[in-house]
Amino acid sequence: MSALSKQIDPQVGEDVLASSRGITIRAVMLGTFISILVNLLPTYSAYIVHSSRMVFGHLPMATMVVFTLVALPLNLLLRVVKPAWVLHRGEMVVIFCMGWISASIPAANFMGLLIGAIAAPHYYATAENRWGEYLLEYLPRWAVPSNSGGQMTWFFEGKPPGAVIPWDAWLGPLLWWGSF
C-alpha cells in the first residue's frame, strides 16, 4: 500500500484519500434516488397536503427534508451495521448537491418559468407589437412549440372541451430544453 492511502486526518479519523472521492457509483445512485424524491415531494406537498412551497428559494426545503430523512439516517445506520460502508464527506456532498440541483426543476423555479416562456411568443403576438413579423419567424422550430392549431392559446386560456393535449407541439421543444 502506498503512503498516500494510509494517511489519516487526525481531526475526523477518516482516510484522507477515501474521503476525497466524492463521485462514486453509490453516491450517484443515492443522489438519483434523492433527486426523484425531491421532485415528487413538492408535488405531493402542493396538491395533496396543500402546504408551503418546498422548492422555492435558494436552499429548497425539499432538499433539506429528503436529505435529512434519507441520507443522514442511512449513514448513521451504516456506521452501526457496517462501518466500512459509511458514506464519506465527499459522497454526502455529491448526494446533497444532486438533490439541490434537481430541486430547481419542479414548480416555480425552472419548469414553471420555462414552459410559460416558450409558449409566450405565440400567445402574446399581436398586430400592435408585430411579433409575428419581427420575432416569430426567427425563433427556431425546435426551441418553441408550434401554434398551428392555436395550442399556445389553449395553454394560457384552457383547451376546448373534448380536445386532446397537443403533446406533439410540446415534445420537441421540451426535449431540447430538457437536454440542458
VMD Tcl script that builds the backbone (N, CA, C; Angstrom):
set m [mol new atoms 540]
animate dup $m
set s [atomselect $m all]
$s set {name element resname resid chain x y z} {
  {N N MET 1 A 0.845 -1.184 0.000}
  {CA C MET 1 A 0.000 0.000 0.000}
  {C C MET 1 A 0.883 1.236 0.000}
  {N N SER 2 A 0.428 2.227 -0.692}
  {CA C SER 2 A 1.195 3.466 -0.736}
  {C C SER 2 A 0.966 4.265 0.539}
  {N N ALA 3 A 1.894 5.171 0.786}
  {CA C ALA 3 A 1.781 6.015 1.982}
  {C C ALA 3 A 0.571 6.925 1.904}
  {N N LEU 4 A 0.181 7.298 0.658}
  {CA C LEU 4 A -0.953 8.207 0.485}
  {C C LEU 4 A -2.255 7.569 0.957}
  {N N SER 5 A -2.418 6.270 0.700}
  {CA C SER 5 A -3.675 5.625 1.079}
  {C C SER 5 A -3.788 5.399 2.579}
  {N N LYS 6 A -2.676 5.513 3.314}
  {CA C LYS 6 A -2.714 5.288 4.751}
  {C C LYS 6 A -2.754 6.567 5.562}
  {N N GLN 7 A -2.796 7.722 4.906}
  {CA C GLN 7 A -2.835 8.974 5.650}
  {C C GLN 7 A -4.182 9.110 6.345}
  {N N ILE 8 A -4.144 9.441 7.600}
  {CA C ILE 8 A -5.366 9.615 8.379}
  {C C ILE 8 A -5.468 11.073 8.792}
  {N N ASP 9 A -6.644 11.641 8.576}
  {CA C ASP 9 A -6.901 13.005 9.030}
  {C C ASP 9 A -7.132 12.923 10.538}
  {N N PRO 10 A -6.261 13.508 11.363}
  {CA C PRO 10 A -6.392 13.358 12.813}
  {C C PRO 10 A -7.656 13.982 13.389}
  {N N GLN 11 A -8.234 14.970 12.701}
  {CA C GLN 11 A -9.421 15.633 13.258}
  {C C GLN 11 A -10.663 14.772 13.133}
  {N N VAL 12 A -10.801 14.045 12.031}
  {CA C VAL 12 A -12.015 13.261 11.830}
  {C C VAL 12 A -11.766 11.768 11.820}
  {N N GLY 13 A -10.500 11.346 11.765}
  {CA C GLY 13 A -10.194 9.929 11.788}
  {C C GLY 13 A -10.572 9.202 10.520}
  {N N GLU 14 A -10.692 9.911 9.397}
  {CA C GLU 14 A -11.047 9.288 8.129}
  {C C GLU 14 A -9.826 9.155 7.247}
  {N N ASP 15 A -9.854 8.167 6.412}
  {CA C ASP 15 A -8.821 8.012 5.401}
  {C C ASP 15 A -8.923 9.204 4.458}
  {N N VAL 16 A -7.849 9.981 4.316}
  {CA C VAL 16 A -7.877 11.211 3.523}
  {C C VAL 16 A -8.211 10.917 2.075}
  {N N LEU 17 A -7.605 9.889 1.499}
  {CA C LEU 17 A -7.848 9.574 0.096}
  {C C LEU 17 A -9.295 9.133 -0.113}
  {N N ALA 18 A -9.817 8.302 0.786}
  {CA C ALA 18 A -11.188 7.821 0.638}
  {C C ALA 18 A -12.191 8.951 0.761}
  {N N SER 19 A -11.960 9.894 1.665}
  {CA C SER 19 A -12.931 10.967 1.853}
  {C C SER 19 A -12.877 11.991 0.730}
  {N N SER 20 A -11.806 11.999 -0.047}
  {CA C SER 20 A -11.718 12.963 -1.140}
  {C C SER 20 A -12.438 12.474 -2.385}
  {N N ARG 21 A -12.804 11.204 -2.424}
  {CA C ARG 21 A -13.526 10.661 -3.572}
  {C C ARG 21 A -15.015 10.879 -3.353}
  {N N GLY 22 A -15.578 11.845 -4.008}
  {CA C GLY 22 A -16.985 12.134 -3.804}
  {C C GLY 22 A -17.891 11.463 -4.809}
  {N N ILE 23 A -17.456 11.395 -6.055}
  {CA C ILE 23 A -18.312 10.850 -7.101}
  {C C ILE 23 A -18.045 9.354 -7.208}
  {N N THR 24 A -18.880 8.602 -6.538}
  {CA C THR 24 A -18.820 7.146 -6.586}
  {C C THR 24 A -20.158 6.641 -7.102}
  {N N ILE 25 A -20.187 5.379 -7.487}
  {CA C ILE 25 A -21.441 4.815 -8.003}
  {C C ILE 25 A -22.527 4.871 -6.934}
  {N N ARG 26 A -22.184 4.540 -5.713}
  {CA C ARG 26 A -23.216 4.548 -4.668}
  {C C ARG 26 A -23.685 5.964 -4.351}
  {N N ALA 27 A -22.802 6.958 -4.445}
  {CA C ALA 27 A -23.214 8.348 -4.217}
  {C C ALA 27 A -24.150 8.806 -5.325}
  {N N VAL 28 A -23.838 8.446 -6.564}
  {CA C VAL 28 A -24.693 8.836 -7.691}
  {C C VAL 28 A -26.041 8.121 -7.609}
  {N N MET 29 A -26.032 6.840 -7.219}
  {CA C MET 29 A -27.301 6.110 -7.101}
  {C C MET 29 A -28.183 6.700 -5.997}
  {N N LEU 30 A -27.609 6.972 -4.842}
  {CA C LEU 30 A -28.390 7.569 -3.755}
  {C C LEU 30 A -28.793 8.996 -4.108}
  {N N GLY 31 A -27.914 9.725 -4.786}
  {CA C GLY 31 A -28.244 11.077 -5.242}
  {C C GLY 31 A -29.387 11.078 -6.237}
  {N N THR 32 A -29.412 10.082 -7.125}
  {CA C THR 32 A -30.515 9.961 -8.086}
  {C C THR 32 A -31.818 9.658 -7.359}
  {N N PHE 33 A -31.768 8.761 -6.386}
  {CA C PHE 33 A -32.956 8.439 -5.593}
  {C C PHE 33 A -33.468 9.683 -4.864}
  {N N ILE 34 A -32.571 10.425 -4.264}
  {CA C ILE 34 A -32.962 11.650 -3.556}
  {C C ILE 34 A -33.498 12.686 -4.534}
  {N N SER 35 A -32.922 12.767 -5.729}
  {CA C SER 35 A -33.414 13.706 -6.745}
  {C C SER 35 A -34.847 13.378 -7.141}
  {N N ILE 36 A -35.150 12.096 -7.263}
  {CA C ILE 36 A -36.523 11.690 -7.593}
  {C C ILE 36 A -37.467 12.090 -6.461}
  {N N LEU 37 A -37.076 11.805 -5.228}
  {CA C LEU 37 A -37.915 12.191 -4.086}
  {C C LEU 37 A -38.095 13.702 -4.001}
  {N N VAL 38 A -37.022 14.440 -4.276}
  {CA C VAL 38 A -37.081 15.909 -4.210}
  {C C VAL 38 A -38.048 16.452 -5.254}
  {N N ASN 39 A -38.239 15.741 -6.354}
  {CA C ASN 39 A -39.174 16.191 -7.371}
  {C C ASN 39 A -40.588 15.684 -7.135}
  {N N LEU 40 A -40.749 14.607 -6.378}
  {CA C LEU 40 A -42.087 14.109 -6.058}
  {C C LEU 40 A -42.678 14.796 -4.828}
  {N N LEU 41 A -41.862 15.052 -3.847}
  {CA C LEU 41 A -42.331 15.633 -2.588}
  {C C LEU 41 A -43.024 16.983 -2.761}
  {N N PRO 42 A -42.490 17.924 -3.546}
  {CA C PRO 42 A -43.186 19.207 -3.701}
  {C C PRO 42 A -44.546 19.078 -4.376}
  {N N THR 43 A -44.667 18.142 -5.315}
  {CA C THR 43 A -45.961 17.928 -5.963}
  {C C THR 43 A -46.966 17.408 -4.948}
  {N N TYR 44 A -46.559 16.428 -4.163}
  {CA C TYR 44 A -47.419 15.902 -3.106}
  {C C TYR 44 A -47.768 17.005 -2.109}
  {N N SER 45 A -46.774 17.777 -1.743}
  {CA C SER 45 A -46.968 18.861 -0.774}
  {C C SER 45 A -47.954 19.906 -1.282}
  {N N ALA 46 A -47.836 20.273 -2.540}
  {CA C ALA 46 A -48.678 21.336 -3.092}
  {C C ALA 46 A -50.099 20.874 -3.390}
  {N N TYR 47 A -50.247 19.677 -3.979}
  {CA C TYR 47 A -51.556 19.270 -4.473}
  {C C TYR 47 A -52.333 18.341 -3.545}
  {N N ILE 48 A -51.674 17.657 -2.653}
  {CA C ILE 48 A -52.366 16.746 -1.741}
  {C C ILE 48 A -52.471 17.356 -0.343}
  {N N VAL 49 A -51.350 17.792 0.206}
  {CA C VAL 49 A -51.318 18.330 1.563}
  {C C VAL 49 A -51.692 19.810 1.591}
  {N N HIS 50 A -51.488 20.509 0.484}
  {CA C HIS 50 A -51.730 21.954 0.379}
  {C C HIS 50 A -50.893 22.730 1.387}
  {N N SER 51 A -49.615 22.384 1.445}
  {CA C SER 51 A -48.708 23.066 2.370}
  {C C SER 51 A -47.839 24.067 1.619}
  {N N SER 52 A -46.820 24.545 2.269}
  {CA C SER 52 A -45.974 25.589 1.683}
  {C C SER 52 A -45.157 25.053 0.508}
  {N N ARG 53 A -44.614 25.983 -0.261}
  {CA C ARG 53 A -43.788 25.624 -1.411}
  {C C ARG 53 A -42.469 25.042 -0.912}
  {N N MET 54 A -42.183 23.835 -1.336}
  {CA C MET 54 A -40.988 23.156 -0.840}
  {C C MET 54 A -39.772 23.346 -1.730}
  {N N VAL 55 A -39.930 23.928 -2.898}
  {CA C VAL 55 A -38.792 24.101 -3.799}
  {C C VAL 55 A -38.614 25.555 -4.184}
  {N N PHE 56 A -39.043 26.434 -3.327}
  {CA C PHE 56 A -38.962 27.851 -3.639}
  {C C PHE 56 A -37.854 28.465 -2.803}
  {N N GLY 57 A -36.890 29.042 -3.428}
  {CA C GLY 57 A -35.800 29.682 -2.711}
  {C C GLY 57 A -34.450 29.115 -3.103}
  {N N HIS 58 A -33.413 29.713 -2.546}
  {CA C HIS 58 A -32.054 29.301 -2.891}
  {C C HIS 58 A -31.647 27.993 -2.227}
  {N N LEU 59 A -32.207 27.689 -1.080}
  {CA C LEU 59 A -31.959 26.413 -0.419}
  {C C LEU 59 A -33.318 25.752 -0.204}
  {N N PRO 60 A -33.770 24.991 -1.199}
  {CA C PRO 60 A -35.118 24.431 -1.148}
  {C C PRO 60 A -35.333 23.505 0.051}
  {N N MET 61 A -36.456 23.681 0.689}
  {CA C MET 61 A -36.810 22.881 1.850}
  {C C MET 61 A -36.921 21.401 1.477}
  {N N ALA 62 A -37.364 21.102 0.262}
  {CA C ALA 62 A -37.498 19.704 -0.157}
  {C C ALA 62 A -36.157 18.989 -0.102}
  {N N THR 63 A -35.105 19.654 -0.516}
  {CA C THR 63 A -33.778 19.042 -0.472}
  {C C THR 63 A -33.369 18.771 0.964}
  {N N MET 64 A -33.569 19.744 1.813}
  {CA C MET 64 A -33.183 19.578 3.216}
  {C C MET 64 A -33.985 18.459 3.880}
  {N N VAL 65 A -35.285 18.409 3.624}
  {CA C VAL 65 A -36.138 17.392 4.243}
  {C C VAL 65 A -35.729 16.000 3.773}
  {N N VAL 66 A -35.612 15.823 2.464}
  {CA C VAL 66 A -35.288 14.499 1.933}
  {C C VAL 66 A -33.884 14.071 2.359}
  {N N PHE 67 A -32.928 14.977 2.290}
  {CA C PHE 67 A -31.557 14.641 2.693}
  {C C PHE 67 A -31.511 14.263 4.172}
  {N N THR 68 A -32.225 15.013 4.993}
  {CA C THR 68 A -32.236 14.753 6.435}
  {C C THR 68 A -32.959 13.449 6.770}
  {N N LEU 69 A -33.996 13.109 6.019}
  {CA C LEU 69 A -34.772 11.905 6.317}
  {C C LEU 69 A -34.248 10.645 5.635}
  {N N VAL 70 A -33.404 10.790 4.609}
  {CA C VAL 70 A -32.915 9.612 3.883}
  {C C VAL 70 A -31.410 9.411 4.068}
  {N N ALA 71 A -30.614 10.365 3.623}
  {CA C ALA 71 A -29.161 10.170 3.592}
  {C C ALA 71 A -28.538 10.130 4.985}
  {N N LEU 72 A -28.923 11.033 5.853}
  {CA C LEU 72 A -28.309 11.060 7.185}
  {C C LEU 72 A -28.654 9.822 8.014}
  {N N PRO 73 A -29.935 9.415 8.104}
  {CA C PRO 73 A -30.230 8.189 8.859}
  {C C PRO 73 A -29.583 6.946 8.238}
  {N N LEU 74 A -29.533 6.899 6.907}
  {CA C LEU 74 A -28.891 5.767 6.246}
  {C C LEU 74 A -27.417 5.694 6.635}
  {N N ASN 75 A -26.755 6.823 6.658}
  {CA C ASN 75 A -25.340 6.847 7.019}
  {C C ASN 75 A -25.131 6.466 8.486}
  {N N LEU 76 A -26.015 6.916 9.363}
  {CA C LEU 76 A -25.918 6.524 10.776}
  {C C LEU 76 A -26.132 5.016 10.941}
  {N N LEU 77 A -27.079 4.466 10.196}
  {CA C LEU 77 A -27.329 3.028 10.236}
  {C C LEU 77 A -26.111 2.256 9.726}
  {N N LEU 78 A -25.518 2.725 8.638}
  {CA C LEU 78 A -24.317 2.077 8.106}
  {C C LEU 78 A -23.168 2.134 9.107}
  {N N ARG 79 A -23.048 3.220 9.825}
  {CA C ARG 79 A -21.974 3.374 10.814}
  {C C ARG 79 A -22.099 2.303 11.913}
  {N N VAL 80 A -23.342 1.926 12.247}
  {CA C VAL 80 A -23.569 0.918 13.282}
  {C C VAL 80 A -23.462 -0.497 12.706}
  {N N VAL 81 A -24.112 -0.729 11.566}
  {CA C VAL 81 A -24.208 -2.072 10.998}
  {C C VAL 81 A -22.930 -2.489 10.272}
  {N N LYS 82 A -22.448 -1.654 9.383}
  {CA C LYS 82 A -21.285 -1.997 8.549}
  {C C LYS 82 A -20.429 -0.747 8.370}
  {N N PRO 83 A -19.539 -0.450 9.312}
  {CA C PRO 83 A -18.749 0.787 9.264}
  {C C PRO 83 A -17.945 0.975 7.977}
  {N N ALA 84 A -17.571 -0.103 7.315}
  {CA C ALA 84 A -16.795 0.024 6.073}
  {C C ALA 84 A -17.628 0.640 4.949}
  {N N TRP 85 A -18.945 0.574 5.065}
  {CA C TRP 85 A -19.821 1.098 4.013}
  {C C TRP 85 A -20.264 2.535 4.255}
  {N N VAL 86 A -19.825 3.155 5.309}
  {CA C VAL 86 A -20.245 4.520 5.641}
  {C C VAL 86 A -19.915 5.459 4.484}
  {N N LEU 87 A -20.854 6.324 4.164}
  {CA C LEU 87 A -20.631 7.326 3.115}
  {C C LEU 87 A -19.677 8.392 3.640}
  {N N HIS 88 A -18.688 8.727 2.841}
  {CA C HIS 88 A -17.702 9.729 3.236}
  {C C HIS 88 A -18.232 11.129 2.951}
  {N N ARG 89 A -17.522 12.115 3.459}
  {CA C ARG 89 A -17.954 13.511 3.291}
  {C C ARG 89 A -18.172 13.876 1.830}
  {N N GLY 90 A -17.236 13.518 0.975}
  {CA C GLY 90 A -17.354 13.849 -0.447}
  {C C GLY 90 A -18.590 13.235 -1.076}
  {N N GLU 91 A -18.900 12.003 -0.698}
  {CA C GLU 91 A -20.096 11.344 -1.216}
  {C C GLU 91 A -21.356 12.038 -0.711}
  {N N MET 92 A -21.358 12.429 0.547}
  {CA C MET 92 A -22.517 13.138 1.096}
  {C C MET 92 A -22.717 14.476 0.387}
  {N N VAL 93 A -21.626 15.139 0.050}
  {CA C VAL 93 A -21.726 16.411 -0.683}
  {C C VAL 93 A -22.310 16.170 -2.067}
  {N N VAL 94 A -21.867 15.121 -2.758}
  {CA C VAL 94 A -22.406 14.795 -4.083}
  {C C VAL 94 A -23.901 14.506 -3.979}
  {N N ILE 95 A -24.300 13.721 -3.006}
  {CA C ILE 95 A -25.715 13.374 -2.821}
  {C C ILE 95 A -26.541 14.629 -2.561}
  {N N PHE 96 A -26.065 15.480 -1.661}
  {CA C PHE 96 A -26.797 16.707 -1.352}
  {C C PHE 96 A -26.886 17.618 -2.573}
  {N N CYS 97 A -25.783 17.780 -3.291}
  {CA C CYS 97 A -25.778 18.672 -4.462}
  {C C CYS 97 A -26.687 18.156 -5.567}
  {N N MET 98 A -26.738 16.841 -5.761}
  {CA C MET 98 A -27.662 16.294 -6.760}
  {C C MET 98 A -29.105 16.627 -6.387}
  {N N GLY 99 A -29.453 16.477 -5.118}
  {CA C GLY 99 A -30.800 16.834 -4.673}
  {C C GLY 99 A -31.062 18.314 -4.789}
  {N N TRP 100 A -30.068 19.116 -4.460}
  {CA C TRP 100 A -30.203 20.571 -4.503}
  {C C TRP 100 A -30.421 21.051 -5.933}
  {N N ILE 101 A -29.620 20.546 -6.848}
  {CA C ILE 101 A -29.751 20.953 -8.250}
  {C C ILE 101 A -31.074 20.466 -8.827}
  {N N SER 102 A -31.462 19.237 -8.503}
  {CA C SER 102 A -32.715 18.722 -9.059}
  {C C SER 102 A -33.934 19.436 -8.497}
  {N N ALA 103 A -33.805 20.084 -7.355}
  {CA C ALA 103 A -34.936 20.820 -6.776}
  {C C ALA 103 A -35.297 22.044 -7.606}
  {N N SER 104 A -34.413 22.443 -8.505}
  {CA C SER 104 A -34.725 23.602 -9.348}
  {C C SER 104 A -35.657 23.232 -10.493}
  {N N ILE 105 A -35.898 21.957 -10.717}
  {CA C ILE 105 A -36.698 21.534 -11.861}
  {C C ILE 105 A -38.200 21.732 -11.652}
  {N N PRO 106 A -38.806 21.265 -10.554}
  {CA C PRO 106 A -40.260 21.351 -10.471}
  {C C PRO 106 A -40.769 22.749 -10.144}
  {N N ALA 107 A -42.051 22.898 -10.341}
  {CA C ALA 107 A -42.805 24.078 -9.891}
  {C C ALA 107 A -42.289 25.393 -10.427}
  {N N ALA 108 A -42.197 26.363 -9.552}
  {CA C ALA 108 A -41.970 27.748 -9.963}
  {C C ALA 108 A -40.533 28.057 -10.333}
  {N N ASN 109 A -39.590 27.217 -9.976}
  {CA C ASN 109 A -38.200 27.579 -10.213}
  {C C ASN 109 A -37.789 27.475 -11.673}
  {N N PHE 110 A -37.776 26.298 -12.239}
  {CA C PHE 110 A -37.267 26.136 -13.597}
  {C C PHE 110 A -38.383 25.833 -14.586}
  {N N MET 111 A -39.054 24.717 -14.401}
  {CA C MET 111 A -40.058 24.297 -15.376}
  {C C MET 111 A -41.246 25.251 -15.419}
  {N N GLY 112 A -41.625 25.787 -14.279}
  {CA C GLY 112 A -42.739 26.733 -14.267}
  {C C GLY 112 A -42.452 27.969 -15.091}
  {N N LEU 113 A -41.220 28.421 -15.053}
  {CA C LEU 113 A -40.826 29.585 -15.848}
  {C C LEU 113 A -40.570 29.216 -17.301}
  {N N LEU 114 A -39.899 28.095 -17.524}
  {CA C LEU 114 A -39.524 27.702 -18.881}
  {C C LEU 114 A -40.740 27.441 -19.757}
  {N N ILE 115 A -41.682 26.674 -19.269}
  {CA C ILE 115 A -42.832 26.307 -20.091}
  {C C ILE 115 A -43.633 27.542 -20.481}
  {N N GLY 116 A -43.853 28.432 -19.539}
  {CA C GLY 116 A -44.560 29.670 -19.868}
  {C C GLY 116 A -43.778 30.542 -20.833}
  {N N ALA 117 A -42.460 30.577 -20.681}
  {CA C ALA 117 A -41.623 31.424 -21.537}
  {C C ALA 117 A -41.592 30.930 -22.976}
  {N N ILE 118 A -41.565 29.616 -23.186}
  {CA C ILE 118 A -41.509 29.138 -24.569}
  {C C ILE 118 A -42.876 29.165 -25.242}
  {N N ALA 119 A -43.944 29.227 -24.461}
  {CA C ALA 119 A -45.282 29.333 -25.040}
  {C C ALA 119 A -45.683 30.784 -25.297}
  {N N ALA 120 A -45.072 31.719 -24.603}
  {CA C ALA 120 A -45.479 33.128 -24.638}
  {C C ALA 120 A -45.349 33.827 -25.987}
  {N N PRO 121 A -44.301 33.619 -26.768}
  {CA C PRO 121 A -44.177 34.402 -28.008}
  {C C PRO 121 A -45.385 34.287 -28.934}
  {N N HIS 122 A -45.925 33.088 -29.096}
  {CA C HIS 122 A -47.096 32.925 -29.968}
  {C C HIS 122 A -48.344 33.548 -29.346}
  {N N TYR 123 A -48.518 33.363 -28.043}
  {CA C TYR 123 A -49.725 33.853 -27.391}
  {C C TYR 123 A -49.768 35.377 -27.337}
  {N N TYR 124 A -48.643 35.986 -27.067}
  {CA C TYR 124 A -48.610 37.438 -26.910}
  {C C TYR 124 A -48.328 38.194 -28.204}
  {N N ALA 125 A -48.201 37.495 -29.306}
  {CA C ALA 125 A -48.004 38.170 -30.590}
  {C C ALA 125 A -49.315 38.840 -31.010}
  {N N THR 126 A -49.269 40.138 -31.238}
  {CA C THR 126 A -50.455 40.897 -31.654}
  {C C THR 126 A -50.106 41.754 -32.855}
  {N N ALA 127 A -51.125 42.319 -33.449}
  {CA C ALA 127 A -50.892 43.234 -34.573}
  {C C ALA 127 A -50.146 44.477 -34.111}
  {N N GLU 128 A -50.355 44.875 -32.860}
  {CA C GLU 128 A -49.706 46.082 -32.348}
  {C C GLU 128 A -48.200 45.888 -32.129}
  {N N ASN 129 A -47.807 44.758 -31.546}
  {CA C ASN 129 A -46.371 44.578 -31.290}
  {C C ASN 129 A -45.637 43.943 -32.474}
  {N N ARG 130 A -46.364 43.418 -33.421}
  {CA C ARG 130 A -45.826 42.866 -34.680}
  {C C ARG 130 A -44.791 41.762 -34.445}
  {N N TRP 131 A -44.996 40.983 -33.402}
  {CA C TRP 131 A -44.080 39.873 -33.141}
  {C C TRP 131 A -44.122 38.843 -34.262}
  {N N GLY 132 A -45.297 38.658 -34.853}
  {CA C GLY 132 A -45.407 37.721 -35.967}
  {C C GLY 132 A -44.466 38.084 -37.099}
  {N N GLU 133 A -44.265 39.343 -37.290}
  {CA C GLU 133 A -43.395 39.835 -38.361}
  {C C GLU 133 A -41.933 39.913 -37.926}
  {N N TYR 134 A -41.695 40.397 -36.716}
  {CA C TYR 134 A -40.324 40.669 -36.280}
  {C C TYR 134 A -39.680 39.567 -35.432}
  {N N LEU 135 A -40.470 38.745 -34.785}
  {CA C LEU 135 A -39.905 37.786 -33.837}
  {C C LEU 135 A -40.149 36.332 -34.214}
  {N N LEU 136 A -41.396 35.977 -34.457}
  {CA C LEU 136 A -41.753 34.566 -34.588}
  {C C LEU 136 A -41.039 33.857 -35.727}
  {N N GLU 137 A -40.819 34.545 -36.825}
  {CA C GLU 137 A -40.167 33.875 -37.954}
  {C C GLU 137 A -38.702 33.562 -37.673}
  {N N TYR 138 A -38.116 34.198 -36.667}
  {CA C TYR 138 A -36.708 33.963 -36.333}
  {C C TYR 138 A -36.510 32.965 -35.192}
  {N N LEU 139 A -37.589 32.563 -34.544}
  {CA C LEU 139 A -37.487 31.575 -33.467}
  {C C LEU 139 A -37.332 30.182 -34.076}
  {N N PRO 140 A -36.328 29.425 -33.659}
  {CA C PRO 140 A -36.150 28.071 -34.199}
  {C C PRO 140 A -37.348 27.186 -33.849}
  {N N ARG 141 A -37.765 26.361 -34.784}
  {CA C ARG 141 A -38.924 25.486 -34.565}
  {C C ARG 141 A -38.685 24.492 -33.429}
  {N N TRP 142 A -37.430 24.128 -33.209}
  {CA C TRP 142 A -37.120 23.163 -32.161}
  {C C TRP 142 A -37.085 23.809 -30.775}
  {N N ALA 143 A -37.105 25.135 -30.686}
  {CA C ALA 143 A -36.974 25.815 -29.393}
  {C C ALA 143 A -38.305 26.240 -28.789}
  {N N VAL 144 A -39.318 26.431 -29.618}
  {CA C VAL 144 A -40.633 26.852 -29.115}
  {C C VAL 144 A -41.712 25.960 -29.725}
  {N N PRO 145 A -42.786 25.697 -28.988}
  {CA C PRO 145 A -43.860 24.860 -29.526}
  {C C PRO 145 A -44.557 25.528 -30.707}
  {N N SER 146 A -45.064 24.700 -31.590}
  {CA C SER 146 A -45.819 25.190 -32.743}
  {C C SER 146 A -47.181 25.709 -32.287}
  {N N ASN 147 A -47.684 26.684 -32.996}
  {CA C ASN 147 A -49.011 27.222 -32.686}
  {C C ASN 147 A -49.954 27.005 -33.860}
  {N N SER 148 A -49.735 25.923 -34.604}
  {CA C SER 148 A -50.508 25.698 -35.824}
  {C C SER 148 A -52.009 25.598 -35.574}
  {N N GLY 149 A -52.418 25.011 -34.477}
  {CA C GLY 149 A -53.842 24.889 -34.186}
  {C C GLY 149 A -54.291 25.740 -33.016}
  {N N GLY 150 A -53.523 26.749 -32.676}
  {CA C GLY 150 A -53.864 27.607 -31.547}
  {C C GLY 150 A -53.556 26.983 -30.195}
  {N N GLN 151 A -52.633 26.012 -30.180}
  {CA C GLN 151 A -52.338 25.302 -28.934}
  {C C GLN 151 A -51.763 26.204 -27.850}
  {N N MET 152 A -51.041 27.233 -28.227}
  {CA C MET 152 A -50.463 28.102 -27.198}
  {C C MET 152 A -51.544 28.960 -26.548}
  {N N THR 153 A -52.606 29.245 -27.270}
  {CA C THR 153 A -53.760 29.912 -26.666}
  {C C THR 153 A -54.410 28.969 -25.658}
  {N N TRP 154 A -54.475 27.686 -26.007}
  {CA C TRP 154 A -55.023 26.695 -25.081}
  {C C TRP 154 A -54.205 26.652 -23.803}
  {N N PHE 155 A -52.897 26.788 -23.937}
  {CA C PHE 155 A -52.025 26.720 -22.763}
  {C C PHE 155 A -52.386 27.803 -21.753}
  {N N PHE 156 A -52.660 29.000 -22.243}
  {CA C PHE 156 A -52.946 30.124 -21.344}
  {C C PHE 156 A -54.423 30.227 -20.967}
  {N N GLU 157 A -55.312 29.808 -21.858}
  {CA C GLU 157 A -56.745 30.002 -21.622}
  {C C GLU 157 A -57.518 28.712 -21.388}
  {N N GLY 158 A -56.873 27.575 -21.538}
  {CA C GLY 158 A -57.531 26.283 -21.368}
  {C C GLY 158 A -57.918 25.686 -22.707}
  {N N LYS 159 A -57.854 24.371 -22.803}
  {CA C LYS 159 A -58.182 23.717 -24.073}
  {C C LYS 159 A -59.692 23.573 -24.201}
  {N N PRO 160 A -60.170 23.526 -25.425}
  {CA C PRO 160 A -61.613 23.351 -25.632}
  {C C PRO 160 A -62.077 21.989 -25.111}
  {N N PRO 161 A -63.334 21.885 -24.708}
  {CA C PRO 161 A -63.847 20.595 -24.228}
  {C C PRO 161 A -63.691 19.521 -25.306}
  {N N GLY 162 A -63.197 18.376 -24.904}
  {CA C GLY 162 A -63.033 17.257 -25.828}
  {C C GLY 162 A -61.723 17.260 -26.601}
  {N N ALA 163 A -60.997 18.350 -26.572}
  {CA C ALA 163 A -59.716 18.406 -27.287}
  {C C ALA 163 A -58.659 17.647 -26.489}
  {N N VAL 164 A -57.726 17.058 -27.214}
  {CA C VAL 164 A -56.641 16.335 -26.548}
  {C C VAL 164 A -55.460 17.278 -26.335}
  {N N ILE 165 A -54.639 16.960 -25.370}
  {CA C ILE 165 A -53.446 17.774 -25.113}
  {C C ILE 165 A -52.512 17.636 -26.308}
  {N N PRO 166 A -52.061 18.733 -26.884}
  {CA C PRO 166 A -51.218 18.673 -28.090}
  {C C PRO 166 A -49.754 18.355 -27.762}
  {N N TRP 167 A -49.497 17.118 -27.357}
  {CA C TRP 167 A -48.142 16.731 -26.971}
  {C C TRP 167 A -47.161 16.882 -28.121}
  {N N ASP 168 A -47.629 16.685 -29.348}
  {CA C ASP 168 A -46.724 16.792 -30.498}
  {C C ASP 168 A -46.130 18.190 -30.625}
  {N N ALA 169 A -46.867 19.212 -30.243}
  {CA C ALA 169 A -46.343 20.582 -30.307}
  {C C ALA 169 A -45.288 20.816 -29.230}
  {N N TRP 170 A -45.410 20.127 -28.110}
  {CA C TRP 170 A -44.523 20.351 -26.963}
  {C C TRP 170 A -43.321 19.422 -26.928}
  {N N LEU 171 A -43.422 18.258 -27.522}
  {CA C LEU 171 A -42.400 17.228 -27.365}
  {C C LEU 171 A -41.003 17.688 -27.770}
  {N N GLY 172 A -40.854 18.204 -28.969}
  {CA C GLY 172 A -39.538 18.640 -29.452}
  {C C GLY 172 A -38.909 19.723 -28.584}
  {N N PRO 173 A -39.609 20.837 -28.345}
  {CA C PRO 173 A -39.020 21.888 -27.508}
  {C C PRO 173 A -38.700 21.435 -26.082}
  {N N LEU 174 A -39.573 20.636 -25.467}
  {CA C LEU 174 A -39.297 20.191 -24.098}
  {C C LEU 174 A -38.109 19.237 -24.046}
  {N N LEU 175 A -37.979 18.379 -25.055}
  {CA C LEU 175 A -36.797 17.511 -25.104}
  {C C LEU 175 A -35.537 18.336 -25.306}
  {N N TRP 176 A -35.612 19.339 -26.182}
  {CA C TRP 176 A -34.435 20.165 -26.436}
  {C C TRP 176 A -34.045 20.942 -25.187}
  {N N TRP 177 A -34.996 21.637 -24.572}
  {CA C TRP 177 A -34.681 22.413 -23.371}
  {C C TRP 177 A -34.318 21.496 -22.207}
  {N N GLY 178 A -34.923 20.332 -22.142}
  {CA C GLY 178 A -34.620 19.385 -21.075}
  {C C GLY 178 A -33.238 18.765 -21.180}
  {N N SER 179 A -32.636 18.842 -22.349}
  {CA C SER 179 A -31.300 18.261 -22.528}
  {C C SER 179 A -30.225 19.046 -21.799}
  {N N PHE 180 A -30.559 20.241 -21.351}
  {CA C PHE 180 A -29.572 21.026 -20.604}
  {C C PHE 180 A -29.524 20.543 -19.194}
}
mol reanalyze $m
mol bondsrecalc $m
mol representation Tube
mol addrep $m
